[in-house]
Amino acid sequence: MKNFGFSSCAAISVALLYSSPSYAQNSDPQGASAADGAAIIVTGTRRTDRTVAESSTPIDVYSGQELQKQGTADMNQVIQNLVPSFSVARYAIGDGSSFVRPPNLRGLAPDQTLVLVNGKRMHRSALVQIGANAQSAGAHSADLAQVPAIAVRAVEVLRDGASAQYGSDAIAGVINMTLRDDVGLSGYARYGQYYRGDGEDYQVALNAGLKLGDSGVINISGEYVNAGKTSRGVTRPGALELSQEQPGLPVPELAQRYGNPAMESYRFFVNGHIDTGTDSEIYFFGNYGHSFQEESFNYRQSVNSTNFGKNGIFNDYFTDFDNTRPGIQTGAAGGNVYAPNGYQVTTRDYTQVSTCSDPLVQNWSCIYPGGFTPIFFGKIDDISGAVGYKGTLGFGLNYDLSGSYGQSTLKYTMNGTMNPSLGITSPTEFYLGKLQQRETLFNADFSYPWEVGFASPITIAFGAQYFRESYELGLGDPASYAIGPYTGNLVFHQDGTPVLNADGSQLSVALPVGANGFPGYGPAIAGESSRNSKGIYIDIEGDVTDQLSFGIAGRYEHLSDFGNSTTGKFSARYAIVPDIVALRGTVATGFRAPTPGQVNTSSIATGFNPGNPNAIESMTLPVTSPVAAFLGAKELKPEESVSFSGGAVFTPAPGFTLSVDYYNIKVKDRIGTSGTFEISDAQRPTLRDLGLANYATVNEVQFLTNAFDTRTQGIDVVGSYRMPIGGIGILNSTLAFNWNKTKVIDRDPTIVSDVRVAQLEKTLPKTRLILTENWTAGPLSILGRMNWYGKYTQTDDGPVSQTFGSEFVFDVEVSYEINKNVTLTAGAQNIFSNYPDKFSNTKGTLGPVYASTGGRFTGDIYPDVSPFGFNGGFWYGKVGFKF
């Protein structure tokens, strides 16, 4: 299917005006209806009487019931199923990005969307994204998965720049999750699995709301999830060939797993308030979340096979220091040759594993004779708390004073691996260290309705904020980062004379440093950094006439590390035909400063380039690193944005709302990862002198950069219709469409490569459509959802690329209320078990695909940047209750 252009978007908009259905639920204790134009909003405005249809900026509202009518516990996935401009991938082998999934709103980076809980800034995750797609790489954002759907009364998604109203980060928009504060007891238990029989998924969620005395409420939510791993890859061809040629070796049947990580989590939220009389109250909310996840890394082949010999993965790890290399000279009079550990260098056959009993001839295959696959674990602990006091003074001034603290900790461990530079005495399990993000926030917010003779009072809001954040890289086990004796060392005979190669050069040992797959954090990069900011703002809104509304906002911030910033926003709405047709538009500037985590992030990982089965040791270095500076890195600076949007809202009949909005966002000095710099042998002495521990083995280096500007433009169309059907129920419908395009409009080509440009512009689909139908008749309700994803292109170094076709994905859910307390539900996501296109063997694409297995060298057959995943159909059953 071809991508939509502007003309197609316009045609769809016109068609929707006459025929669009939409989805709006009855009001419930968990919030307003989804696309109901009459739903009161609290995001993007400081007025208390503004509805979705009356907003001068595009905003979507989704009730808690809508969030729960899905077969997933991940809030990222929940929102993606509702908002067409929101996208999140499922990374199979993405280091920390497999544990903390980075979402994109309107095609921009995850940290360009501000996330709020009860209107207060949610703290960031501990993870700075490195293993994600180019739109997300380098981002440092909140972890939406920490919020269970059962805790949420409503979600508001503001699709408009709002830095002047909320501060740094709100370039793409704002997601505000309002917590439940109702009284009662409810919950559900869900079980599901993928059609292939794996990925078993258990979820238990409970919510209890209790009165506190005569004038207060406390609402507590809890969720437990246990999701099994999936496998959608095939055996690696090297492992298959090795097992066939040497059946005595314990080569794993699959070698490595390509799929969802295994995950177990429990999460809790509390939300409450106590009225203190005279129009005032004390409020509080907070959370604690814990999760433990496991993913497979790439398989390391132990010994040579016919077609995957020197091209196998890390074969050198399993040799006695290149003992089979022709031309190595022996000692005087043919004497023995010894490696630095005193072991004799031997040329015995790899298959003679029995020689492991001889300490003089041990080699790496004595530890992992069949090869090894590192297993990577991530443990996340997330905690926050907020308390505030708000009310209204006698003369009409509203006030809200609050303080909050948030902390995210991510600890890495790995087993089934080794530190090659330590030799065969290396441990096989490692604690790799921790990442921790800590944030403290104080807010003072005020508003006053000023009567000046306009159609409504002018709401004047103003306030101040103090924000401090700290980022810490914590040390791993010493062995996880140790620089062992077998890297960058020259080999000598027992008598002290050098061992020579055939060309007369001295033989050296250059084995990788640190836990293989993901070296631990060592003293060279561990440490803590922080910054603080102070800001003030003013926000003025009102109705000049019954038809014309306006809003103007300005914000000034001072950051301890990046100086001053000033942002502004102007918005307006004009009702051409009151209550039927209105035009709206905004102009805004935005600002987002690099976080301490982005300035100081560091990572080493092992990956592969398509068509080249050799392992690639890749480093992401902080811009403060001397090596990064040597390669052209410069100090990070804040992003700045200018955006404008314009659209129309139609409400031609009761229950029918349609909005069409165009947006254009230019981001200057955008933060992301640079292109990769290949390290040559000629550069290694310089890297060594600059203090790089793995100078002898690193293949590629990248770093965060501001060396490019982008322009993102798109169209959002949202239509809703609530229609009674004769005496057989009510049909609620929504049709939501998004067209989005990002273009790199300026760059430093020495830092941002053509490959990186292609990744930024083409990885995400440009078009997406969601059609949702929900029919309710008495105790029975049936929900059907269609998602259509446009085509997208994956590009890798080489350069090679492949375009994957557009796809339809259908969901269905059927619920029946046994009585007023118990509801039974059955459903399926991706009911027809659709998969993305497979990798192609066509020249210039992301292959090769090996005939022996049907997969690439790494065993994968589907792209993990697929916007709807790669696991196929998922069915589930659920029992819900409420009292």
DRENFI-458551 format. One line per 2 residues: number of its first residue (from 0); their letters; for each residue x, y, z of C-alpha. Coordinates in steps of 0.2 Angstrom, whole numbers, plus 5000, padded with zeros to 4 digits. Last residue first. Example, Ala and Ser with C-alpha at 12.3 -4.5 7.8 and 13.67 -1.06 7.14 Angstrom:
2
1	sa	5068 4995 5036  5062 4978 5039 $
END
This chain:
883
882	fk	4910 4982 5224  4919 4978 5207 $
880	fg	4925 4962 5199  4934 4957 5183 $
878	vk	4938 4940 5176  4949 4940 5160 $
876	gy	4954 4929 5146  4968 4932 5133 $
874	wf	4973 4928 5115  4989 4935 5107 $
872	gg	4993 4934 5088  5010 4937 5080 $
870	nf	5026 4940 5090  5035 4953 5078 $
868	gf	5030 4969 5085  5017 4982 5079 $
866	ps	5028 4996 5075  5042 4984 5068 $
864	vd	5059 4991 5074  5062 4973 5079 $
862	py	5064 4968 5061  5059 4949 5057 $
860	id	5069 4934 5053  5082 4934 5066 $
858	gt	5095 4920 5068  5111 4932 5070 $
856	fr	5117 4926 5053  5101 4930 5045 $
854	gg	5086 4918 5045  5079 4904 5034 $
852	ts	5090 4891 5042  5100 4882 5029 $
850	ay	5095 4895 5016  5104 4909 5024 $
848	vp	5097 4926 5023  5110 4939 5019 $
846	gl	5102 4950 5023  5097 4969 5026 $
844	tg	5094 4974 5008  5107 4978 4995 $
842	kt	5106 4963 4985  5089 4954 4988 $
840	ns	5090 4941 5002  5075 4949 5011 $
838	fk	5071 4951 5030  5054 4945 5033 $
836	dp	5039 4957 5031  5030 4961 5048 $
834	yn	5018 4948 5055  4999 4946 5056 $
832	sf	4992 4934 5068  4974 4936 5062 $
830	in	4968 4941 5080  4982 4954 5082 $
828	qa	4976 4956 5100  4963 4943 5106 $
826	ga	4949 4944 5118  4939 4936 5131 $
824	tl	4930 4945 5146  4919 4940 5161 $
822	tv	4912 4953 5172  4907 4951 5190 $
820	nk	4899 4964 5202  4883 4970 5194 $
818	ni	4879 4953 5187  4887 4941 5175 $
816	ey	4892 4956 5165  4898 4950 5148 $
814	sv	4914 4956 5139  4920 4953 5121 $
812	ev	4937 4960 5115  4943 4961 5097 $
810	df	4960 4967 5089  4965 4968 5071 $
808	vf	4982 4972 5063  4983 4979 5046 $
806	es	5001 4980 5038  5011 4992 5027 $
804	gf	5026 4985 5019  5044 4984 5025 $
802	tq	5058 4994 5016  5075 4987 5017 $
800	sv	5092 4996 5019  5110 4993 5017 $
798	pg	5124 5006 5019  5135 4997 5024 $
796	dd	5129 5003 5040  5110 5000 5043 $
794	tq	5094 5006 5036  5076 5000 5041 $
792	ty	5062 5007 5031  5044 5010 5035 $
790	kg	5027 5006 5027  5011 5012 5034 $
788	yw	5003 5005 5049  4984 5001 5050 $
786	nm	4976 4997 5066  4958 4990 5067 $
784	rg	4949 4989 5084  4934 4979 5088 $
782	li	4925 4980 5105  4910 4970 5110 $
780	sl	4899 4973 5125  4886 4963 5133 $
778	pg	4877 4966 5150  4864 4978 5142 $
776	at	4869 4981 5124  4886 4989 5121 $
774	wn	4894 4991 5104  4912 4997 5103 $
772	et	4920 5001 5087  4938 5007 5085 $
770	li	4947 5012 5069  4965 5017 5070 $
768	lr	4975 5024 5055  4994 5026 5054 $
766	tk	5005 5035 5041  5023 5040 5040 $
764	pl	5029 5024 5048  5045 5026 5059 $
762	tk	5062 5021 5053  5062 5033 5038 $
760	el	5069 5050 5042  5080 5047 5057 $
758	qa	5087 5031 5050  5090 5039 5033 $
756	vr	5100 5053 5042  5110 5041 5052 $
754	vd	5115 5032 5036  5120 5048 5028 $
752	sv	5131 5051 5043  5130 5064 5057 $
750	it	5147 5069 5063  5157 5073 5048 $
748	pd	5141 5077 5039  5137 5091 5051 $
746	rd	5119 5093 5049  5104 5104 5043 $
744	iv	5086 5100 5037  5085 5082 5043 $
742	kt	5067 5078 5038  5053 5070 5049 $
740	kn	5036 5066 5041  5020 5062 5050 $
738	wn	5002 5057 5044  4990 5052 5058 $
736	fa	4973 5046 5058  4960 5042 5071 $
734	lt	4942 5035 5068  4932 5033 5083 $
732	sn	4916 5024 5087  4903 5021 5100 $
730	li	4888 5010 5096  4874 5010 5108 $
728	gi	4861 4996 5111  4848 4985 5103 $
726	gg	4833 4996 5104  4836 5006 5088 $
724	ip	4854 5009 5088  4860 5023 5098 $
722	mr	4875 5032 5090  4890 5040 5098 $
720	ys	4902 5047 5085  4920 5052 5086 $
718	gv	4933 5059 5073  4951 5062 5075 $
716	vd	4962 5068 5061  4980 5073 5064 $
714	ig	4992 5080 5051  5010 5080 5050 $
712	qt	5027 5090 5051  5043 5087 5058 $
710	rt	5058 5098 5054  5075 5092 5060 $
708	df	5092 5100 5065  5109 5091 5066 $
706	an	5125 5091 5075  5119 5092 5093 $
704	tl	5128 5076 5098  5129 5060 5108 $
702	fq	5143 5049 5106  5148 5035 5094 $
700	ve	5163 5023 5093  5166 5007 5082 $
698	nv	5178 4993 5082  5185 4992 5100 $
696	ta	5198 4978 5102  5215 4986 5106 $
694	yn	5208 5002 5113  5199 4993 5126 $
692	al	5204 5003 5141  5204 5020 5133 $
690	gl	5216 5031 5142  5220 5044 5129 $
688	dr	5237 5036 5125  5228 5020 5121 $
686	lt	5216 5029 5109  5231 5037 5101 $
684	pr	5240 5020 5099  5224 5013 5092 $
682	qa	5222 5026 5078  5233 5017 5065 $
680	ds	5223 5001 5068  5208 5009 5062 $
678	ie	5192 5013 5072  5176 5015 5063 $
676	ft	5166 5030 5068  5147 5027 5070 $
674	gs	5136 5041 5066  5131 5053 5080 $
672	tg	5118 5049 5093  5104 5061 5097 $
670	ir	5101 5079 5103  5093 5091 5091 $
668	dk	5103 5107 5089  5087 5116 5081 $
666	vk	5070 5107 5082  5057 5113 5069 $
664	in	5040 5107 5072  5025 5109 5060 $
662	yy	5008 5104 5064  4992 5102 5054 $
660	dv	4975 5098 5064  4958 5090 5059 $
658	sl	4945 5088 5072  4928 5079 5071 $
656	tf	4915 5078 5084  4898 5069 5084 $
654	gp	4888 5065 5100  4875 5078 5096 $
652	ap	4877 5084 5078  4888 5096 5067 $
650	tf	4903 5097 5080  4917 5101 5069 $
648	va	4935 5107 5075  4947 5115 5063 $
646	gg	4966 5116 5062  4982 5125 5064 $
644	sf	4999 5121 5071  5015 5130 5074 $
642	sv	5032 5125 5081  5049 5133 5085 $
640	se	5061 5122 5094  5077 5124 5104 $
638	ep	5088 5110 5110  5101 5113 5124 $
636	kl	5119 5111 5122  5131 5096 5122 $
634	ek	5150 5099 5122  5158 5094 5106 $
632	ag	5163 5077 5099  5175 5077 5084 $
630	lf	5184 5060 5085  5197 5066 5097 $
628	aa	5184 5074 5108  5176 5057 5109 $
626	vp	5192 5049 5114  5195 5063 5127 $
624	st	5178 5059 5135  5167 5074 5140 $
622	vp	5155 5070 5125  5152 5053 5134 $
620	lt	5156 5038 5125  5145 5025 5116 $
618	ms	5156 5010 5112  5154 4996 5099 $
616	ei	5163 4980 5098  5157 4973 5081 $
614	an	5156 4954 5079  5160 4947 5062 $
612	pn	5145 4940 5053  5145 4954 5040 $
610	gp	5130 4955 5028  5121 4965 5041 $
608	nf	5132 4973 5054  5133 4965 5070 $
606	gt	5133 4969 5089  5143 4969 5105 $
604	ai	5140 4982 5118  5150 4996 5127 $
602	ss	5141 5010 5136  5144 5028 5143 $
600	tn	5131 5041 5148  5139 5057 5155 $
598	vq	5131 5072 5146  5115 5062 5143 $
596	gp	5113 5057 5161  5116 5075 5167 $
594	tp	5101 5079 5156  5103 5089 5140 $
592	ar	5092 5105 5140  5075 5106 5131 $
590	fg	5067 5122 5125  5052 5126 5115 $
588	ta	5044 5140 5105  5026 5141 5102 $
586	vt	5013 5146 5089  4996 5139 5090 $
584	gr	4980 5137 5080  4961 5135 5081 $
582	la	4946 5136 5069  4928 5132 5074 $
580	vi	4913 5124 5067  4897 5118 5075 $
578	dp	4895 5125 5093  4896 5143 5086 $
576	vi	4898 5144 5067  4915 5152 5064 $
574	ay	4920 5148 5082  4938 5156 5083 $
572	ra	4951 5148 5093  4968 5156 5098 $
570	sf	4985 5151 5105  5001 5160 5108 $
568	kg	5016 5152 5116  5033 5158 5124 $
566	tt	5050 5152 5129  5065 5160 5138 $
564	sn	5081 5151 5142  5095 5155 5154 $
562	gf	5112 5146 5158  5116 5129 5153 $
560	ds	5124 5121 5169  5115 5129 5183 $
558	lh	5099 5131 5173  5089 5147 5173 $
556	ey	5071 5147 5167  5059 5160 5160 $
554	rg	5042 5155 5154  5029 5164 5144 $
552	ai	5011 5160 5140  4997 5167 5129 $
550	gf	4979 5161 5127  4965 5166 5116 $
548	sl	4946 5163 5113  4935 5171 5100 $
546	qd	4917 5166 5097  4907 5170 5113 $
544	tv	4919 5186 5114  4936 5189 5121 $
542	dg	4936 5172 5129  4951 5170 5141 $
540	ei	4968 5164 5144  4984 5171 5152 $
538	di	4999 5160 5157  5014 5167 5167 $
536	yi	5030 5157 5171  5045 5157 5183 $
534	gk	5059 5144 5183  5074 5138 5193 $
532	sn	5085 5124 5187  5097 5112 5196 $
530	rs	5111 5101 5190  5119 5084 5194 $
528	se	5133 5072 5191  5138 5056 5199 $
526	ga	5152 5044 5196  5157 5028 5187 $
524	ia	5166 5031 5170  5185 5027 5173 $
522	pg	5180 5018 5190  5172 5004 5180 $
520	yg	5155 5001 5174  5153 4983 5169 $
518	pf	5156 4976 5151  5141 4972 5141 $
516	gn	5142 4957 5129  5158 4950 5136 $
514	ag	5161 4955 5154  5176 4967 5153 $
512	vp	5191 4969 5141  5192 4961 5124 $
510	la	5207 4950 5119  5221 4958 5110 $
508	vs	5236 4946 5112  5252 4952 5103 $
506	lq	5264 4943 5092  5280 4953 5088 $
504	sg	5282 4958 5070  5294 4948 5059 $
502	da	5282 4946 5045  5280 4927 5050 $
500	nl	5275 4933 5067  5287 4934 5081 $
498	vp	5287 4928 5099  5299 4940 5109 $
496	tg	5313 4934 5119  5311 4932 5138 $
494	dq	5317 4914 5140  5300 4908 5142 $
492	hf	5296 4915 5125  5287 4932 5125 $
490	vl	5269 4938 5119  5265 4956 5118 $
488	ng	5250 4963 5128  5236 4974 5121 $
486	ty	5223 4963 5130  5227 4946 5138 $
484	pg	5233 4952 5155  5216 4957 5161 $
482	ia	5209 4975 5161  5195 4972 5173 $
480	ys	5177 4979 5170  5166 4965 5175 $
478	ap	5180 4957 5186  5179 4972 5198 $
476	dg	5161 4969 5200  5151 4984 5194 $
474	lg	5152 5002 5200  5138 5014 5200 $
472	le	5134 5027 5186  5124 5041 5194 $
470	ys	5112 5055 5188  5106 5069 5198 $
468	er	5091 5081 5196  5086 5097 5204 $
466	fy	5070 5107 5200  5064 5123 5207 $
464	qa	5047 5130 5200  5038 5146 5200 $
462	gf	5020 5152 5197  5008 5162 5187 $
460	ai	4990 5160 5180  4979 5174 5175 $
458	ti	4962 5168 5169  4953 5181 5160 $
456	ps	4934 5181 5165  4922 5176 5151 $
454	af	4914 5185 5137  4925 5200 5141 $
452	gv	4921 5213 5154  4937 5213 5163 $
450	ew	4933 5200 5177  4950 5192 5182 $
448	py	4949 5174 5186  4965 5171 5197 $
446	sf	4978 5157 5196  4993 5152 5207 $
444	da	5006 5138 5206  5021 5136 5218 $
442	nf	5031 5120 5213  5045 5111 5221 $
440	lt	5054 5096 5212  5067 5084 5217 $
438	er	5074 5071 5205  5085 5056 5206 $
436	qq	5091 5045 5191  5101 5029 5195 $
434	lk	5111 5017 5184  5119 5002 5191 $
432	gl	5134 4991 5190  5138 4975 5180 $
430	yf	5136 4962 5192  5144 4947 5184 $
428	et	5143 4928 5181  5156 4918 5171 $
426	ps	5171 4922 5182  5187 4923 5172 $
424	ti	5201 4910 5176  5201 4905 5158 $
422	gl	5209 4921 5153  5206 4938 5161 $
420	sp	5205 4948 5145  5191 4936 5139 $
418	nm	5179 4942 5153  5166 4929 5153 $
416	tg	5148 4924 5149  5134 4913 5154 $
414	nm	5128 4926 5167  5124 4945 5166 $
412	ty	5119 4958 5179  5112 4975 5177 $
410	kl	5104 4987 5190  5092 5000 5185 $
408	ts	5087 5013 5198  5073 5026 5196 $
406	qg	5070 5040 5209  5057 5053 5211 $
404	ys	5054 5066 5224  5040 5079 5225 $
402	gs	5035 5096 5233  5019 5105 5231 $
400	ld	5010 5122 5233  4994 5125 5224 $
398	yn	4985 5142 5225  4968 5149 5218 $
396	lg	4965 5167 5221  4946 5171 5222 $
394	fg	4945 5185 5235  4942 5172 5249 $
392	lt	4957 5161 5245  4956 5146 5235 $
390	gk	4964 5129 5239  4980 5119 5237 $
388	yg	4992 5110 5248  5004 5097 5241 $
386	va	5013 5080 5243  5022 5070 5231 $
384	gs	5031 5053 5231  5041 5043 5219 $
382	id	5049 5026 5218  5055 5015 5204 $
380	di	5066 4999 5206  5072 4991 5190 $
378	kg	5081 4975 5189  5089 4971 5172 $
376	ff	5096 4954 5167  5107 4949 5152 $
374	ip	5110 4931 5147  5127 4929 5138 $
372	tf	5126 4915 5124  5140 4903 5124 $
370	gg	5150 4891 5113  5149 4873 5113 $
368	py	5165 4870 5122  5162 4884 5134 $
366	ic	5175 4884 5148  5187 4872 5140 $
364	sw	5183 4880 5124  5194 4895 5129 $
362	nq	5210 4885 5129  5220 4874 5140 $
360	vl	5236 4867 5134  5248 4868 5149 $
358	pd	5235 4864 5162  5232 4847 5154 $
356	sc	5214 4841 5159  5208 4853 5145 $
354	ts	5216 4841 5133  5200 4831 5132 $
352	vq	5193 4845 5121  5203 4838 5107 $
350	ty	5191 4846 5094  5201 4862 5093 $
348	dr	5216 4852 5086  5233 4855 5094 $
346	tt	5243 4869 5089  5249 4874 5106 $
344	vq	5255 4889 5116  5261 4883 5133 $
342	yg	5253 4892 5147  5263 4904 5157 $
340	np	5250 4917 5159  5259 4928 5146 $
338	ay	5259 4915 5133  5273 4902 5131 $
336	vn	5282 4895 5116  5292 4879 5118 $
334	gg	5310 4876 5111  5313 4873 5093 $
332	aa	5332 4876 5095  5329 4893 5102 $
330	gt	5310 4897 5104  5296 4894 5091 $
328	qi	5291 4905 5077  5273 4909 5073 $
326	gp	5272 4907 5054  5255 4901 5051 $
324	rt	5241 4906 5064  5235 4891 5073 $
322	nd	5240 4896 5090  5231 4913 5088 $
320	fd	5232 4916 5107  5227 4899 5113 $
318	tf	5211 4900 5103  5193 4901 5110 $
316	yd	5192 4920 5111  5199 4921 5094 $
314	nf	5183 4913 5087  5174 4928 5093 $
312	ig	5158 4925 5082  5162 4915 5066 $
310	nk	5170 4923 5051  5186 4915 5055 $
308	gf	5177 4898 5053  5159 4900 5048 $
306	nt	5158 4891 5032  5167 4875 5037 $
304	sn	5165 4876 5055  5178 4885 5067 $
302	vs	5176 4884 5086  5166 4891 5100 $
300	qr	5153 4902 5092  5147 4916 5103 $
298	yn	5128 4918 5103  5121 4935 5103 $
296	fs	5112 4941 5119  5096 4934 5127 $
294	ee	5085 4944 5138  5079 4944 5156 $
292	qf	5068 4956 5166  5065 4960 5184 $
290	sh	5053 4973 5189  5049 4983 5204 $
288	gy	5038 4998 5206  5033 5010 5220 $
286	ng	5022 5024 5218  5016 5041 5225 $
284	ff	5002 5052 5229  4997 5066 5241 $
282	yi	4984 5080 5243  4981 5092 5257 $
280	es	4965 5102 5254  4957 5119 5254 $
278	dt	4940 5128 5251  4938 5134 5269 $
276	gt	4940 5116 5276  4955 5105 5277 $
274	di	4949 5092 5265  4961 5077 5265 $
272	hg	4967 5070 5248  4973 5053 5241 $
270	nv	4983 5044 5228  4993 5028 5230 $
268	ff	5001 5018 5217  5009 5000 5217 $
266	ry	5019 4990 5205  5024 4972 5204 $
264	se	5034 4965 5190  5041 4949 5182 $
262	ma	5048 4949 5164  5054 4937 5152 $
260	pn	5061 4947 5137  5052 4947 5121 $
258	gy	5060 4938 5106  5076 4932 5097 $
256	rq	5083 4918 5108  5101 4912 5105 $
254	al	5110 4896 5101  5093 4887 5096 $
252	ep	5099 4870 5098  5114 4875 5110 $
250	vp	5130 4867 5104  5136 4854 5116 $
248	lg	5151 4848 5105  5151 4829 5101 $
246	pq	5141 4832 5085  5155 4841 5077 $
244	eq	5151 4844 5059  5132 4845 5062 $
242	sl	5133 4855 5078  5145 4867 5070 $
240	el	5134 4870 5055  5119 4874 5066 $
238	ag	5129 4885 5077  5135 4895 5061 $
236	pr	5118 4896 5054  5110 4904 5069 $
234	tv	5095 4894 5074  5079 4903 5070 $
232	gr	5070 4918 5078  5053 4921 5085 $
230	st	5056 4916 5103  5045 4923 5117 $
228	kg	5048 4926 5135  5035 4924 5149 $
226	an	5026 4938 5156  5022 4939 5175 $
224	vy	5013 4954 5180  5007 4960 5198 $
222	eg	4997 4976 5200  4992 4987 5214 $
220	si	4981 5002 5216  4977 5012 5232 $
218	ni	4965 5026 5234  4964 5037 5249 $
216	vg	4949 5049 5252  4946 5063 5263 $
214	sd	4931 5073 5271  4923 5063 5284 $
212	gl	4937 5052 5290  4948 5046 5276 $
210	kl	4937 5036 5265  4943 5021 5256 $
208	ga	4947 5017 5238  4954 5000 5233 $
206	nl	4961 4995 5217  4967 4977 5212 $
204	av	4976 4970 5197  4982 4953 5193 $
202	qy	4991 4949 5177  4998 4933 5170 $
200	de	5006 4932 5153  5012 4916 5144 $
198	gd	5024 4922 5131  5024 4905 5122 $
196	gr	5011 4894 5114  5013 4900 5096 $
194	yy	4996 4909 5097  5003 4920 5110 $
192	qg	4998 4919 5128  4985 4925 5140 $
190	yr	4979 4926 5158  4970 4941 5166 $
188	ay	4964 4944 5184  4953 4959 5188 $
186	gs	4950 4972 5200  4938 4983 5210 $
184	lg	4934 4989 5227  4926 5006 5232 $
182	vd	4929 5024 5234  4935 5035 5219 $
180	dr	4952 5044 5218  4959 5037 5203 $
178	lt	4975 5045 5196  4976 5057 5182 $
176	mn	4989 5053 5169  4995 5068 5159 $
174	iv	5005 5065 5142  5012 5082 5135 $
172	ga	5017 5087 5118  5031 5086 5105 $
170	ia	5042 5100 5113  5037 5098 5131 $
168	ds	5054 5093 5137  5058 5109 5147 $
166	gy	5045 5119 5156  5026 5116 5158 $
164	qa	5017 5131 5151  5031 5139 5140 $
162	sa	5037 5121 5135  5019 5117 5128 $
160	gd	5021 5111 5111  5005 5102 5105 $
158	rl	4997 5085 5104  4991 5085 5122 $
156	ve	4987 5067 5127  4976 5066 5142 $
154	va	4974 5050 5152  4960 5046 5164 $
152	rv	4956 5038 5180  4973 5029 5181 $
150	ai	4978 5016 5194  4970 5001 5185 $
148	ap	4981 5005 5170  4997 5002 5179 $
146	vq	5010 5016 5178  5028 5010 5178 $
144	al	5027 5006 5160  5027 5025 5156 $
142	da	5046 5025 5160  5051 5044 5159 $
140	sh	5063 5050 5147  5082 5051 5142 $
138	ag	5085 5050 5124  5101 5046 5116 $
136	as	5094 5034 5103  5075 5037 5102 $
134	qa	5073 5043 5084  5088 5033 5078 $
132	na	5080 5017 5085  5084 5010 5102 $
130	gi	5100 5002 5109  5107 5018 5117 $
128	qv	5093 5025 5127  5098 5034 5143 $
126	la	5091 5023 5157  5088 5029 5175 $
124	sr	5070 5033 5170  5064 5051 5171 $
122	hm	5053 5058 5185  5035 5062 5182 $
120	rk	5031 5081 5182  5016 5085 5191 $
118	gn	4998 5087 5183  4991 5072 5192 $
116	vl	5006 5062 5185  5014 5071 5170 $
114	vl	5025 5065 5156  5033 5078 5145 $
112	tq	5036 5073 5127  5053 5078 5119 $
110	dp	5061 5065 5130  5054 5051 5119 $
108	al	5061 5058 5103  5050 5065 5089 $
106	gr	5039 5056 5077  5022 5064 5083 $
104	ln	5025 5055 5100  5039 5042 5101 $
102	pp	5040 5029 5114  5056 5022 5122 $
100	rv	5054 5004 5130  5063 5002 5146 $
98	fs	5068 4983 5148  5072 4980 5130 $
96	sg	5080 4997 5128  5092 4992 5142 $
94	dg	5102 4981 5130  5092 4980 5113 $
92	ia	5091 4962 5109  5073 4959 5105 $
90	yr	5067 4977 5105  5048 4980 5104 $
88	av	5044 4996 5096  5034 5011 5103 $
86	sf	5023 5023 5092  5011 5037 5097 $
84	sp	5004 5048 5082  4990 5035 5080 $
82	vl	4984 5037 5099  4973 5023 5106 $
80	nq	4983 5006 5103  4999 5016 5106 $
78	iv	4993 5021 5123  4990 5004 5129 $
76	qn	5007 4998 5122  5016 5011 5132 $
74	md	5006 5007 5147  5012 4989 5147 $
72	at	4999 4978 5155  4992 4971 5138 $
70	gq	4976 4963 5133  4966 4978 5131 $
68	kq	4950 4986 5138  4959 4992 5154 $
66	le	4965 5009 5146  4947 5012 5139 $
64	qg	4940 5009 5156  4952 5022 5164 $
62	sy	4946 5035 5152  4955 5042 5137 $
60	vd	4956 5061 5133  4964 5067 5117 $
58	ip	4970 5085 5115  4973 5096 5100 $
56	ts	4975 5115 5105  4963 5129 5106 $
54	se	4952 5118 5117  4933 5120 5115 $
52	av	4930 5102 5108  4940 5094 5122 $
50	tr	4932 5105 5136  4938 5120 5145 $
48	dt	4929 5125 5162  4943 5124 5174 $
46	rr	4955 5136 5166  4973 5132 5168 $
44	tg	4975 5125 5150  4986 5112 5141 $
42	tv	4981 5098 5152  4965 5099 5164 $
40	ii	4952 5094 5152  4933 5093 5154 $
38	aa	4925 5080 5142  4912 5088 5131 $
36	gd	4920 5083 5115  4920 5065 5120 $
34	aa	4935 5057 5112  4938 5045 5126 $
32	sa	4925 5047 5139  4929 5055 5156 $
30	gq	4936 5046 5171  4938 5031 5181 $
28	pd	4921 5033 5191  4912 5031 5174 $
26	sn	4905 5043 5160  4898 5033 5146 $
24	qa	4910 5029 5133  4915 5039 5117 $
22	ys	4921 5031 5102  4921 5038 5084 $
20	ps	4912 5037 5067  4917 5048 5053 $
18	sy	4905 5049 5038  4903 5067 5032 $
16	ll	4917 5076 5040  4927 5060 5039 $
14	av	4927 5060 5020  4933 5078 5020 $
12	si	4948 5073 5031  4952 5058 5022 $
10	aa	4953 5068 5006  4964 5080 5014 $
8	cs	4976 5067 5020  4977 5059 5003 $
6	sf	4981 5076 4996  4995 5079 5009 $
4	gf	5003 5062 5005  4998 5044 5010 $
2	nk	5010 5030 5008  5007 5017 4996 $
0	m	5000 5000 5000 $
END
